[in-house]
Amino acid sequence: MGFRWWSWQVILPGASLVVLLVAVNFFVAPIVPTFPVDSSALIFQRINGTDAERFLPCKKHGAVVYRNATWKPDVGCWLSQCGNSAIPVPVVEKLWENHCNPECNDRGVCNMELAQCRCSVGFSGPGCKTEVSRECNKVTSKENPYGAWGVSICPGQCDKRTTHCLCGSSSKYPDRPLAEACGFRLKGDSTVDWTKADMDFAYGNKSYKGWCNFDAKDVHEPLKGPYCDCTYDGQWGVVCEIPCESFCINQCNYNGLCQKGFCACRKGWYGADCSVPSYLPSLEERPTWLLQAAADMSSNETVRSPAPVTTMKKRPLVYVYDLPAELSTQLLQGRHFKFHCVNRLYSAENDTMWTESLYGAGIALYESLLASEHRTTNGDEADFFYVPLLHACIVEQADDTPHLNMQGKFMGLRQYFAGDYTKRAYLHMQQNYPYWNRSAGRDHIWFFPWDEGACSTPKEIWNSMMLVHWGNTNANHKRSTTAYHADNWDLIPPEWRGNHPCYDPAKDLVLPAWKYPDPFPVLQNFSSRPRQDRPTLFYFNGRLGNAYENGRPEHSYSMGIRQRVAAEFGSQPDKNGKLGRQVADDVVVQSKRRPEYKLDLSRSRFCGVFPGDGWSGRMEDSILNGCIPVIIQDGIHLPFENVLDYESFTVRIAEDDIPNLTTILRAINETDVDSMLAAIRGMWQRFTYHSTVKLEAKRQKLTRNVENTWASVYNTLTGDDAFSTFIQVLHYKLHSDKWRREIKQQSKDYGVSQRCK
């Protein structure tokens, strides 16, 4: 079990001493200790522009509290004594004005740093002159006139730029989707016959107008026949008759037109979200990452010059690559299901609709980085380099269309297929930028959000920092743990993957998954409910394996952990009418999700955190509703576990101790339970992405003058979220990664005292 009864007895006196020393030092004078102090624990901190000694010894054991979170000693010590003392330093931002030759012909946007076009989907090459034609249907035959099934299968007109299936020019509404099952006949058992199109349903006959010719006013009841839906972004309505805003990165910052994932930037701006100017804009137009330009702030005159601009910024500084469109925004444009790999959509009224996709963390982090004061366009000043490859889009689209094919060479393995994109991004950076080779990629950051994280990472980039949701150290589980064949990385050739673990706590970081920003648990203060209002001892609600209805049939699902917990403590009949051992009324293990799920979590003291196909979102569910996580997955880290002190707010139980689960939990005394609940209460916001939620709230207020409930509630949050925690970790790594001392780096002003470096 991870929790130790004495941990808070160590932390609280130490934290109290630190607070007392800081208070006295601030109001009276610097303190010189009268007791022996290990010189390695002393920190020099910048005070009023000078380096003054502050003798604040950090304990070598026990957590350190910093900004309401309990951190591992080394990390918390550095952050508490150096993180807050960092000051802004002058940084030169490079505003490029290189021109693409030829220009991008209104088919793309010029990256003015590299003088390369970033083309909209369906175009490529210099100037985006080359038209790319792609088929919707796979190889056809007499038996399969529309080819083998795929989400792009099309009985209508194929848009060969996007591989979207449309009604086409012969219909009244040529841009109406005729996607997947829509337009095919149904069999007697209501399954779809992919070999026979239903042209009467799609285009009508003498007595029936057909899906492609209906006006909205013609529809008075649900349509009969094959299932039709507005699967593509930018449309809503009964017959997809209502246009709406589509998703783009940061909605193009309103410096361009959003084209279903691609930002067509206005003149003088470029980047995936049109956030990089080629000149210093007026103060009103200036992007958030450039707000602190050391220019004449009293003047709103636009400086029409690509000359370098000096800004004042705090480190760490992160350079975000502007990747070729086929590795980024074209993946968004090619989505066949609009809710895939994004964290929001827009309603018919253009209200923001947050998605439930756990993969949304990648977009949240990307958008926050692009808007952050920690972003720099000067790679020479950067401390880290972020590679915004949209891995979630790649994995969710693998094998969608004939041109996205994970068969053959990739053996039907999604992560092997996605690895090809990873290598292409790596080669692009090596060929076009000098930054990778300076550190052999060790200052580069990649995000692998899928089920087993960076297990399948190509060996060429393993030096980099991997952001994942699956922190498998391979200490106990040394092979692929997924029950889903397409994600099994054991089959990837070792000479391609190399010999590396899935996750290295010394360099990598587990990030929280995306969770829908539900305002009601915040309004109800679920995260702060005391022990007395949590009558349930232990709670878990989720798939429990093939013994239960709608459970996953594979025995290897969840590495068998959920099934073993259900066999011991299941509190509802399985599909054969049998029960697990209902040990007590306050132990709940259910397979059927209740509408009151979040309320149930908030009324429980301990909540189960088990794997799914790799990671699951149960850690976030527990923390966001104030329930103490009970982690059962040997050797596998959860979000921020290598930097936060997990012993202070979680319980870790070995897989072999599952039969003793409730005995272990009942043995934890009430004082320790209260301490863990208090720790969660102080840090739950670190498991949200409220930075990106606030960016969207600001956009909605600016463009539509509305503030929905989610916006008003999340705008009140002031604690550190997942993004700010990520930045704090980077700040610590900037001064603790040993490899930085081994390579030659240009002299930089880090904004911290010499002893903090």
Residue pairs with C-beta under 8 A, 6 or more apart in sequence:
1 651
1 652
1 653
1 657
1 664
2 631
2 646
2 647
2 650
2 651
2 652
3 647
3 650
3 651
3 652
3 668
3 672
3 676
4 647
5 668
5 669
5 672
7 62
7 63
7 645
7 647
7 648
8 648
8 672
8 675
10 59
10 61
10 62
10 63
11 62
11 63
11 64
11 65
11 70
11 648
14 59
14 62
14 64
15 64
15 65
18 56
18 80
21 31
21 56
22 56
24 31
25 31
25 54
30 52
30 53
30 54
30 55
31 55
32 55
33 55
33 57
37 55
37 57
38 57
41 57
41 58
41 60
41 77
42 53
42 55
42 56
42 57
42 755
43 54
43 56
43 81
43 82
43 753
43 755
43 756
44 51
44 52
44 53
44 54
44 753
44 754
44 755
44 756
45 51
45 52
45 54
45 81
45 82
45 85
45 753
45 756
46 52
46 85
46 87
46 751
46 752
46 753
47 54
47 85
51 753
51 754
54 81
56 80
56 81
58 64
58 73
58 76
58 77
58 80
58 81
59 73
60 73
61 73
62 73
63 70
63 71
63 72
63 73
63 76
63 645
63 647
63 648
64 70
64 71
64 72
64 73
64 75
64 76
64 77
64 79
64 80
64 645
65 71
65 76
65 80
66 76
66 79
66 80
66 83
67 79
67 719
67 720
67 728
68 682
68 683
68 719
68 720
69 644
69 682
69 683
69 686
69 720
69 725
70 76
70 644
70 645
70 648
70 649
70 679
70 683
71 79
71 643
71 644
71 645
72 642
72 643
72 644
72 645
74 736
75 643
75 729
75 732
76 645
78 732
78 735
78 736
78 756
79 728
79 731
79 732
81 756
82 735
82 752
82 753
82 756
83 728
83 731
83 732
85 752
85 753
85 756
86 314
86 315
86 731
86 750
86 751
86 752
87 314
87 751
87 752
88 292
88 312
88 313
88 314
88 751
89 312
89 313
89 314
89 315
89 749
89 750
89 751
90 294
90 310
90 311
90 312
90 749
91 310
91 311
91 312
91 313
91 317
91 376
91 378
91 381
92 308
92 309
92 310
92 311
92 378
92 381
93 290
93 293
93 308
93 309
93 310
93 311
93 376
93 377
93 378
94 113
94 308
94 377
94 378
95 276
95 277
95 278
95 279
95 280
95 305
95 306
95 307
95 308
95 309
95 377
96 112
96 113
96 276
96 278
96 306
96 377
97 112
97 278
97 279
97 306
98 110
98 112
98 113
98 114
98 115
99 110
99 112
99 115
100 110
100 111
100 115
100 116
100 117
100 126
100 127
101 115
101 126
101 127
102 126
102 127
102 129
103 110
103 117
103 127
104 110
104 117
104 118
104 119
104 127
104 128
105 127
105 128
105 129
106 264
107 117
107 119
107 120
107 123
107 128
107 129
108 117
108 118
108 119
108 120
108 123
108 128
108 325
109 117
109 118
109 256
109 263
109 264
109 265
109 270
109 271
109 274
110 116
110 117
110 118
110 270
111 117
111 118
111 270
111 271
111 322
112 270
112 276
112 278
113 322
113 377
114 322
114 432
116 324
116 432
117 126
117 127
117 128
118 270
118 272
118 322
118 324
118 325
118 328
118 329
119 125
119 128
119 325
119 326
119 330
120 128
120 259
120 262
120 264
120 325
120 329
120 330
120 333
121 132
121 161
121 162
121 262
121 325
121 329
121 330
121 333
121 334
122 131
122 132
122 133
122 160
122 161
122 162
123 129
123 130
123 131
123 132
123 161
124 130
124 132
124 326
132 161
133 160
133 161
134 160
134 161
134 163
134 401
134 402
134 403
135 158
135 160
135 163
135 401
135 402
135 403
136 152
136 153
136 154
136 158
136 159
136 160
136 163
136 164
136 165
136 401
136 402
137 146
137 147
137 150
137 152
137 153
137 154
137 158
137 402
138 147
138 148
138 150
138 153
138 402
139 147
139 148
139 402
140 146
140 147
141 147
143 195
144 194
144 195
145 195
146 153
146 154
146 155
146 194
146 195
146 197
147 153
147 402
149 194
150 399
150 400
150 401
150 402
151 179
151 180
151 336
151 337
151 400
151 401
152 158
152 163
152 164
152 165
152 336
152 400
152 401
152 402
153 165
153 180
153 184
153 194
154 165
154 178
154 183
155 165
155 178
155 183
155 184
155 197
155 198
155 199
155 202
156 165
156 166
156 167
156 168
156 178
156 183
156 202
156 212
157 165
157 166
157 167
157 168
157 169
157 170
157 174
157 178
158 164
158 165
158 166
159 165
159 166
162 333
162 334
163 334
163 336
163 400
163 401
163 402
163 403
164 177
164 179
164 232
164 336
165 177
165 178
165 179
165 180
165 183
166 174
166 175
166 176
166 177
166 178
167 173
167 174
167 175
167 176
167 177
167 178
167 202
167 203
167 211
167 212
168 174
168 178
168 212
170 203
171 203
171 210
171 212
171 213
172 212
172 213
172 215
173 212
173 213
173 214
173 239
173 240
173 241
176 211
176 212
176 239
176 240
177 228
177 229
177 230
177 231
177 232
177 235
177 240
178 202
178 211
178 212
178 228
179 228
179 229
179 231
179 232
179 336
180 231
180 336
181 192
181 226
181 227
181 228
182 202
182 211
182 226
182 227
182 228
182 229
183 197
183 198
183 199
183 201
183 202
183 211
183 226
183 228
184 192
184 193
184 194
184 196
184 197
184 198
184 226
185 192
185 193
185 196
185 197
185 198
185 226
186 192
186 193
186 198
186 225
186 226
187 193
192 226
198 225
198 226
200 208
200 210
201 208
201 210
201 211
201 225
201 226
202 210
202 211
202 212
203 210
203 211
203 212
203 213
204 210
204 212
204 213
209 218
211 223
211 225
211 228
211 239
214 239
215 239
215 241
216 237
216 238
216 239
216 241
219 238
219 239
223 238
228 239
230 236
230 237
230 240
230 338
231 336
231 337
231 338
232 260
232 335
232 336
232 338
233 246
233 247
233 260
233 261
233 335
233 338
233 345
234 243
234 244
234 245
234 246
234 260
234 338
235 241
235 242
235 243
235 244
236 242
236 244
236 347
236 348
237 348
242 348
244 346
244 347
244 348
244 349
244 350
245 251
245 258
245 346
245 350
246 258
246 259
246 260
246 261
246 338
246 346
247 258
247 260
247 261
247 332
247 338
247 342
247 344
247 345
247 346
248 258
248 259
248 260
248 261
248 262
248 263
248 273
248 332
249 263
249 272
249 273
249 329
249 332
249 363
249 366
249 367
249 370
250 273
250 275
250 367
250 370
250 371
250 695
251 258
251 273
251 699
252 258
252 263
252 264
252 265
252 273
252 274
253 269
253 273
253 274
253 275
253 287
254 699
254 702
254 703
255 263
255 265
255 266
255 269
255 274
255 275
255 285
256 263
256 264
256 265
256 266
256 269
256 274
257 263
257 264
258 264
259 333
260 332
260 333
260 335
261 329
261 330
261 331
261 332
261 333
261 334
261 335
262 325
262 329
262 330
262 332
262 333
263 271
263 272
263 273
263 274
263 329
265 271
265 274
266 274
268 277
268 278
268 279
269 275
269 276
269 277
269 278
270 276
270 278
270 322
271 322
271 370
272 322
272 323
272 328
272 329
272 370
272 388
273 367
273 370
275 287
275 289
275 370
275 371
276 287
276 322
276 377
277 285
277 287
277 290
278 306
279 302
279 303
279 304
279 305
279 306
280 286
280 290
280 293
280 295
280 302
280 303
280 305
280 309
281 287
281 290
281 302
282 300
282 301
282 302
283 297
283 300
284 300
285 302
286 293
287 371
288 371
288 372
288 373
289 370
289 371
289 372
289 373
289 374
289 375
289 376
290 309
290 311
291 373
292 311
292 312
292 313
292 373
293 309
293 310
293 311
294 309
294 310
294 311
294 312
295 303
295 309
313 373
313 374
313 376
314 373
314 374
314 751
315 374
315 383
315 731
315 734
315 750
315 751
316 374
316 383
316 384
316 727
316 730
316 731
316 734
317 374
317 375
317 376
317 381
317 382
317 383
317 384
318 369
318 372
318 374
318 375
318 376
318 382
318 383
318 384
318 385
318 386
318 445
318 730
319 375
319 376
319 377
319 378
319 379
319 382
319 384
319 385
319 386
319 435
320 366
320 369
320 370
320 375
320 385
320 386
320 388
321 385
321 386
321 387
321 388
321 425
321 429
321 433
323 387
323 388
323 389
323 425
323 428
324 428
327 389
327 390
327 421
327 424
327 425
327 428
328 388
328 389
328 390
331 341
331 390
331 393
331 394
331 397
332 341
332 342
332 390
332 393
334 397
334 400
334 401
334 404
335 341
335 342
335 393
335 396
335 397
336 397
336 400
336 401
337 396
338 345
339 345
339 355
339 357
340 357
340 359
340 392
340 393
340 396
340 397
341 357
341 359
341 360
341 362
341 363
341 390
341 392
341 393
341 396
342 355
342 357
342 360
342 363
343 354
343 355
343 357
343 360
343 361
343 363
343 364
343 514
343 689
343 692
344 352
344 353
344 354
344 355
344 360
344 696
345 352
345 353
345 355
346 352
346 353
347 353
350 704
351 700
351 706
351 708
352 696
352 700
352 708
352 710
354 516
354 517
354 693
354 710
355 516
356 516
357 392
357 514
358 449
358 469
358 513
358 514
358 515
358 617
359 392
359 396
359 449
359 450
359 513
359 514
360 514
360 689
361 447
361 449
361 469
361 511
361 512
361 513
361 514
361 689
361 722
362 390
362 391
362 392
362 447
362 449
363 392
363 514
363 692
364 514
364 689
364 691
364 692
364 722
364 723
365 447
365 467
365 511
365 689
365 692
365 722
365 723
365 726
366 386
366 388
366 447
367 692
367 695
368 689
368 691
368 692
368 695
368 723
369 375
369 386
369 388
369 723
371 695
372 723
372 727
374 727
376 382
379 385
379 433
379 434
379 435
380 746
381 748
382 435
382 443
383 443
383 730
383 734
384 443
384 444
384 445
384 465
384 730
384 734
385 435
385 436
385 443
385 444
385 445
386 444
386 445
387 425
387 429
387 444
387 445
387 446
387 464
388 447
389 421
389 422
389 425
389 446
389 447
391 418
391 421
391 422
391 446
391 447
391 448
391 449
391 450
392 449
392 450
394 417
394 418
394 421
395 414
395 415
395 418
395 450
397 404
398 404
398 406
398 414
398 417
398 418
398 486
399 405
399 406
399 407
399 412
399 414
399 417
404 417
405 417
406 412
406 413
406 414
406 416
406 417
406 486
410 416
410 417
410 420
411 491
412 485
412 486
413 456
413 486
413 487
413 488
413 489
413 491
413 492
414 450
414 486
414 487
415 450
415 452
415 455
415 456
415 487
415 489
415 492
416 456
416 489
416 491
416 492
416 496
418 450
418 456
419 456
419 457
419 458
419 492
419 496
419 497
422 446
422 457
422 458
422 461
423 458
423 460
426 436
426 441
426 458
426 460
426 461
429 435
429 436
429 444
430 436
430 437
435 443
435 444
436 444
438 743
439 463
439 739
439 743
440 463
441 460
441 461
441 463
441 464
442 463
442 464
442 465
442 507
442 737
442 739
443 465
444 461
444 463
444 464
444 465
445 464
445 465
445 466
445 467
446 454
446 457
446 461
446 464
446 465
446 466
446 467
447 467
447 468
447 511
448 454
448 457
448 466
448 467
448 468
449 468
449 469
449 513
450 487
450 614
451 470
451 482
451 484
451 487
451 612
451 613
451 614
451 615
452 470
452 472
452 480
452 481
452 482
452 487
452 489
452 502
452 614
453 466
453 468
453 469
453 470
453 471
453 472
453 502
453 503
453 614
453 615
454 466
454 468
454 470
454 502
454 503
454 508
455 470
455 472
455 480
455 489
455 502
456 489
456 492
456 497
457 466
457 497
457 500
458 496
458 497
458 498
459 496
459 497
459 498
459 499
459 500
462 498
462 500
465 507
465 508
465 509
465 733
466 503
466 504
466 507
466 508
466 509
467 508
467 509
467 510
467 511
467 726
468 502
468 503
468 508
468 509
468 510
468 511
469 510
469 511
469 512
469 513
469 614
469 615
469 639
470 502
470 503
470 510
470 614
470 615
470 636
471 502
471 503
471 505
471 508
471 510
471 636
471 637
471 638
471 641
471 642
472 481
472 501
472 502
472 503
472 614
472 635
472 636
472 637
473 501
473 502
473 503
473 504
473 505
473 635
473 636
473 637
474 501
474 502
474 503
474 635
475 634
475 635
476 634
476 635
477 559
477 634
477 635
477 636
479 490
480 487
480 488
480 489
480 490
481 556
481 559
481 611
481 614
482 488
482 556
482 613
482 614
483 552
483 554
483 555
483 556
483 557
483 558
483 613
484 613
487 613
487 614
489 497
503 510
503 637
505 637
505 641
505 642
506 642
507 737
508 642
509 640
509 642
509 643
509 726
509 729
510 637
510 638
510 639
510 640
510 641
510 642
511 639
511 640
511 722
511 726
512 619
512 620
512 639
512 640
512 686
512 687
512 688
512 689
512 722
513 615
513 617
513 620
513 639
514 689
515 617
515 620
515 621
515 624
515 687
515 688
517 688
517 689
517 690
517 693
517 710
517 714
518 598
518 710
519 709
519 710
519 712
519 713
519 714
520 598
521 527
521 598
521 602
521 624
521 625
522 713
522 714
522 717
523 713
524 602
526 598
526 599
526 601
526 602
526 624
526 625
526 626
527 602
527 623
527 624
527 625
527 626
527 680
527 681
527 684
528 626
528 681
529 602
529 603
529 626
530 674
530 677
531 605
531 670
531 673
531 674
531 677
533 603
534 602
534 603
534 604
534 605
534 627
535 586
535 603
536 586
536 587
536 588
536 600
536 603
536 604
536 605
537 584
537 586
537 587
537 604
537 605
537 606
537 662
537 665
537 666
538 569
538 586
538 587
538 588
538 589
538 604
538 605
538 606
538 607
538 608
538 630
538 661
538 662
538 665
539 588
539 589
539 600
539 601
539 603
539 604
539 606
539 607
539 608
539 627
540 562
540 565
540 588
540 589
540 590
540 607
540 608
540 610
540 618
541 588
541 589
541 590
541 591
541 592
541 593
541 594
541 597
541 600
542 562
542 591
542 593
542 610
542 612
542 616
542 618
543 550
543 551
543 552
543 557
543 558
543 562
543 591
543 612
544 551
544 562
544 563
544 565
544 566
544 570
544 589
544 591
545 551
545 552
545 555
545 557
545 558
545 560
545 562
545 563
545 566
546 552
546 553
546 554
546 555
546 563
547 563
547 566
547 567
547 574
547 575
547 576
547 578
548 566
548 574
548 575
548 591
549 575
549 591
549 592
550 591
551 591
552 558
555 563
557 563
557 612
557 613
558 610
558 611
558 612
558 613
559 611
559 633
559 655
561 610
561 611
561 632
561 633
561 655
561 658
562 610
564 655
564 658
565 589
565 608
565 610
565 632
565 658
565 661
566 574
566 580
566 589
566 591
567 580
567 581
568 580
568 581
568 583
568 658
568 659
568 661
569 580
569 581
569 582
569 583
569 587
569 589
569 661
569 662
570 579
570 580
570 581
570 582
570 589
571 579
571 580
571 582
571 587
571 588
571 589
571 590
572 579
572 589
572 590
572 591
572 592
573 579
574 580
580 589
583 662
584 662
587 662
588 600
588 604
589 608
594 600
597 621
598 621
598 624
598 625
601 607
601 621
601 622
601 625
601 626
601 627
602 625
602 626
602 627
604 627
605 627
605 628
605 665
605 673
605 677
606 627
606 628
606 629
606 630
606 651
606 665
607 618
607 621
607 622
607 625
607 627
607 628
607 629
607 630
608 618
608 630
608 632
609 616
609 618
609 619
609 622
609 629
609 630
609 631
609 632
609 633
609 638
609 650
610 616
610 618
610 632
610 633
611 633
611 636
618 629
619 629
619 631
619 638
619 639
619 687
620 639
620 687
621 627
622 628
622 629
623 629
623 680
623 683
623 684
623 687
624 684
624 687
624 688
626 677
626 680
626 681
626 684
627 680
628 649
628 650
628 651
628 673
628 676
628 677
628 680
629 638
629 649
629 650
629 651
630 650
630 651
630 652
630 653
630 661
630 665
631 638
631 646
631 650
631 651
631 652
631 653
632 652
632 653
632 654
632 655
632 658
632 661
633 655
634 654
634 655
638 646
638 650
639 687
639 722
640 686
640 725
640 729
643 729
643 732
644 683
646 652
648 675
648 676
648 679
649 676
649 679
649 680
649 683
650 676
651 664
651 665
651 668
651 676
653 660
653 661
653 664
657 664
682 719
683 719
683 720
684 719
685 717
685 719
685 720
685 721
686 719
686 720
686 721
686 722
686 724
686 725
687 722
688 717
688 721
688 722
689 721
689 722
689 723
690 714
690 717
690 721
691 721
691 722
691 723
691 724
692 723
693 710
693 711
693 714
694 714
694 715
696 711
697 707
697 710
697 711
697 714
697 715
700 706
700 707
700 708
700 711
701 707
701 711
707 715
720 728
734 740
734 750
735 750
735 752
735 756
735 757
750 756
750 757
